[in-house]
Every structure is written in structure tokens, then in C-alpha cells.
Amino acid sequence: MRAMVTQEDGSLLWQEVAVPSLERGDVLVETYATALNRADLAQRRGLYPPPSGASEVLGLEVAGVVSKVGWEVDNWHVGDAVCALLPGGGYAEAVVVPQDLLMPVPLGWTFAQAAALPEVFYTAFLNVFLEAHLDKGEWVLIHGGASGVGTAAIQLVKHAGSNVVVTASSEEKLAMCRNLGADITINYQEQDFAKVIGDSEAGGIDVALDIVGAPYLAQHLEVLNTNGRLVVIATLGGKQAELDLRALMGKRIAIKGSTLRSRPLHEKVHIKEQFMKRFWRLIEQGAIHPVIDSIYPIADVDAAHEHMRQNRNIGKIVLQVREEAQP
């Protein structure tokens, strides 16, 4: 089979590799589509190595067809249309997936849509609901509201009966956030988000989903309500900042760092199961869906990466590995 292999200089080459072997409980998925995540860009630059034992090929999610099953696989069969979260390996013609991580491709969805689902919806669900324990009616601040994670988080929060504040860099991106249900939208390039929130109907927030890191820490402490929760999932703006402990103590604020990729399999399975238990019915009904910015053939991976690097996307960027077909 072929895979997009990272070279020493950071370039990517579509080349022949060995088909990965199956272990107990694994299935081999013939890849039709995968999707980009910022982790791909970091790994390509040598800044984000895959977890121990994971494929060094980029790609954290897959949609395709089961082509082979290992022993003790009893829930899936050859020919099933599936999608899944991966620790790596998605930029390839096939990938091995533990059966407990698989989800069915929703009826009527394309493989491109299904490939855009796992990483961002799990990330949003994990951090807003399992880590921050969002309650109905609370206010959530989502930075990068037009990103894959942002567009997923807006939908989940609104369907959970809570309120959303988002930041983004353009009116086009903010308009998409409003279409998805965002209550308050802020252009972070022109406005101080803490001041806007303080002057708004929200007055403060209960949960902040932070991808920026250090530059926003003081503003988060300012805008978080008593018993507020700050969940840091990326540090795009910097990793080191001064922390006002008295502000933290006075409001009883909880700060949580969170990652998804490095978690053990049983935790990822738990996240998948809890997500499906709470939101899968809405996925199947079409009430919740991934927002797709663009679809590139796998041969145009460099252009796809550059599109993400320049922060031009609204929603997910998908890579088509095989000719698209209705699952």
C-alpha cells in the first residue's frame, strides 16, 4: 500500500510501505478520506512526535471500509463503512484500528464528512463536558470558533442548552459561528474579548476552551465567574505566563490542561462511548454535523497544509485518499 511519509527535510512523499499487521481485536480499514489537524503541521516540523507504538505517518482520523478483521473481532465485518479516531496513520491507503474505536458512518454521509467527525467532536466533547463538567445554562467561551474544534464545540454546547461566546479573526468566520448558534461573537483582532464579555449580557463566563495559552491567561482570570473552569488544549500563543494566584483563589477557578492523542486506548474508548451516548442521535438526525471547509486530493497535501497554516479555513480540511463514493 501507499502512505504519505515524512522525509528528513519535512517534505511529504507518497510512497510504498508495508501493510500494517493486525493484532487481537483490530480491523484493517481501507482509507477513503482523512482530515487535517494542527497536530499534523507540528509533527511534520518535528515538534510533536507520535505516542509510543503509534504510526509515524500523519493523520489522526479516518473514514473508509473495513477490509480485514483480526481475531476476536465480533462487532464489525468486511465491507462495513466506518470512521475512527487514530493516534496516527491516516494519510495512507489503509490503517489498523482497534475495533472499540470504530463508529459507523452515519446514513447518507460521505466518507469526507465522516473523516471530519472524530478528532474535533471528541476534543470538544471531552474538554467541555467531561473535563469542565458544563451545566445547562452556563456560558462557554470558545477561542478559534471557526476552527474544526470550534465549530464542533458551538453545536454541542448549544444542543446541551448552554450559551456560547466565540472569538475569531474575521467577519466571515464570525458569521459562520452565528449560523451555528453562537450567542456572542468577538473579532479578537479588533476587540478585547474580556471587555466585550464584561459589557455583554453574559457578564462573565463559566467555562473557557483555550487554544491560545499564555497571552490570554490574565484575561481569562478576569472574565471567569466564581467556580469557573479554564481548559487549555493548545498553546498557539505561548506556553509560559505569570499566574495571579489570588485571582485564582478568590474565584475558586480551576485550570485544567488536556490532550487527547496521548491518552491510553481505554480512555479514548470511554470518550467515544460517552459522546455517542449523549450526541449520536443528533448526529444521525443531522442536527449536529462537521463543518467542512475544503476537500483536497491526497496528492495536494502540501496545498492543504498551507491553507491551514495560513488560518484560512472555516471548519475542517479533508484529504481524499480514494475516489469519493457514497458509503
N, C-alpha and C positions, 0 to 999 in steps of 0.2 A: 504494500500500500504506500501512499504518499502522505507526507506531512510537511508543514511549514517549519523548517528547522532554523533556529537562530545561530548565525555564524559568529566567529570571534569578534568581528568588527560591528556586530549589532544588526547586520543585514539579515534578511529572511530568505530562505531558499526552499522552494517546493521540490522535495527530493524523495527518493525511495527509502523507506525504513521498514524494519521488521513489524509484522502484525503483532500487537501485544497479546500475551498469553492470558488465559482465563484461570482464575482461582475459584475456589468454592464460593458459590453464591454470586458469581459475576456473570454479566452478559456482555457480548460484543455488539456495539451499536454502529451501524453504518451511517456515517455523518452526512446529513443533508445541509445543515446550517449550524453555525456557531455565532457568537456575538462578542463585541469588544467590551473590555472593561479597562479602567485606567491602570489596573494591576498589570495588564499586558504591556503597556508602554514602559512601566517601571522595570518589569522583568527583562524586557528587550534591552534595556540600558544597563543591565546587571545589578539593579538596585533592589530586586525583590525576588530572591530565589524561591523555587517551589518547595513545598514541605517535603520532608524526608520520604522517599519512596514514590513520590508523585512524578508524573511525566514532566520532562523539561520542555516539551512542546507547549506553546502558549494556548490559551483558551480555557475559560472557566465554566462554560456551559455548552450543551449540545442538544440538538434535536435531530432525530433520524429514525431508523428502523432497526429493530433487533434482528441481527443476522446469525447469532450463535449464542447458545446458553451453556453455562458451566454446570457442574453437578450441584445438586441441592438447590437449583432454581425452580421454584414452583409457582411463581406469580406471573411470570412473563413467558412469551413464546415467540419463536421466529416469525417475523412479519409484523409484530406489534409496533405501532408508531409511538415513540416516547420522547421525553425530554428530561434533562437532569443537570444538576449542579456537578461541577468537576473540580478537582484540585489542580488540573492541568490537562493538556492533551486535546483540546477542542479543535485546534487548527490542523485537522488531519482527516483522512478518509474514513477512519474508524477509531473508536476509543472504547476501552473497557470501563464498565460502570458497575459498582455493586448494586444488586437488584433492589435493595431497600431505598436507594436514592432515586429510582426512576419514578416519573409521573407520566400518565397518559397524555398524548397530545389532545387538547380539547376538540370536540367535534366541530368541524368546519374551519379549524385553524390551519394555516400553512405552517410548514416547518420553520420559516423565518420568524413568524410570530412566536412559536413555541420556544425557539432558541433565545428569544429576548426576555423570557419569563424568569428562569430560576434565580440567577445571581441577584438581580436588583430587587425582586419581590421578597426573597429570603432576607436580604440585607435590611430592607425597610421593616419587614415584619419582626425580625429578630430584635432590632435595636429600639424600635418604638414600643413594641408590645411585650416582648419577653425581658428586655433589659430595663426599659424605662417604665414599664407597667402603666401604660397610658390608661386613664379613666375616661369614661364618656363625659363629654362636655369640656374637657381640658383644651388648652391652647398649645399647639405644637409649632415650633419654628424649624423650617426645613431650608437649609442652605443649598444652593445649586438646585433650585426647584425644577428646572427644566432638564436636568440630567436624568439618566435612567433610573437611579435610585430615587431622585426627587419626584419624578412623575409617578413612580410606583407608590411612594410614601403618601403623596397627596390623596390618591384614590383610597388607600387602605384607611387612612385617618378619617376621611370624610364618611366612608361607609361604616366606620365604628362610632359615628355620632360625635366626633370631636371637631375642633376648629383648627385652621391651618394658616400660618403666616409663612411666606416664602421669600427668598431673595434670589435674584437672577440679574444678568448683566444687560438685558435689552428689553424693549417693549414687546418684541415678538415672543421672546421666551416667557415674559410675564403673562402675555395674553393666553398662551397655552396653559399655564398654571391656573389661570382663572377659569378656563374652559373645563379643567379637570376638577374644579371645585374650591380652589384656594380662596380664602376669605380676605386676606390682606396680602398685597404684593408689593415688593420693595426692590427698586433698582439700586443695588449696592454700590454701583459706580457713582451714583449721584446723591444718595441719601444715607444717613446714619441709621442703620436698622434699629438700634436701641431707642433712639429718639422717636422714630416713627411708631414703634410699638408702644412706647410710653404714652404717646399722644392719641393712640387709637382706641377703639372700643375694647381691645384686648387688655390694655393697660400693663400687661406682663405676660409671660409665658410659663408653662408648666414643664414642657419638655423641649430641649433643643437637640436637633440632629446635626452635628457639626462635622464638616469636611475640611474646614479651613485651619483650625488649630490655633496656634499661638496668638496671632493678631486679634482674634475675637474673644479671647478669654475674659478680659475685663468687662467687655460689653455684655457677655453672657451673664456674668455675675450680677451686673446691674439690672438686666431685664428679667431674669428668672424670678418667679414668685417664691414664697416660702415653700419649702419642701420640693423645689424644682429639681429636675434631673437633666444633666448635661451628658450626652453620649457622644464621644469623639470617635469617629470611624475613619478619619483621614486627617493628614496634616499638610494640605497643599500649600498653606501659607507659612508654615514653620512649625517646629516641634518643641521649642523652648520658650517659656513665658514666666513672668512673675505672677505669683498667686497670692491674692489678698485673703489670708486665712480668716480674718474677722468677718469679711463679707460672706465667706463660705459658711462659717459657723452661725452667723446671725440669721441667715435664711434657711439653715439646715439643708443646704444644697448638696446633692450627691453628684459626683463626677465619675463617669464610667468610661473606660477605654474598651473598644470592642473590635474584634476582627472576625472574619468568617472562614477564610480559606484554610487557616492552620488548625481549625478545630478538629477533634477526632471524629471518626465516622459516626459513632453513636449519637453525638451531639447534632451533627448535620441531619441525621435521620429524624431526630426529635423535632428539629426546626421544621423540616418538611412536613411531618405528620401534623404538627400543631397549625402550620399555615393552611394545610388542606382542610383540616377540621373546621377552621374558622372562616376561610375565604373561598374554598374551591367551588362552592355552589355559585358564588357571584362570578367567578371566572367562567364557569360553564354557561352562565346566563348572558355573558357579555357585558355585565355591569362593571367589571374590572378587566383591564387589558393592558398589555405593554404598549407604550408609545414608540413607534419605530421612525427614526429619523431618515435612514437610508439603508440600502442593501448593496453591497459590493461583491463582485465575484472574488473568490479567494486569491486569484492571481493579482488583484488590485489591492492587496492588503496594505501596501505602503501608503496609498492614497487614503484608505480608510483610517489608518493610524494618524496621518497628518490632519485629517478632518477632526478627529478627536483632540489631537494635540493643540489645535487652534481654538478649541472650545466652541466650535460652530454648531455642534449637534444639539437637537432638541429631542430627547429620548434616546433610544438605543440605535447603535450602528451594528448591522448584521453582516456577516460574511456567508455567502452562499458557496457551499463546497460541492454540491451536486445540483443538477438542474432541478429547479423547484417543481414540486408536484403537490397536489392536494393529498394529505395523509389518508 
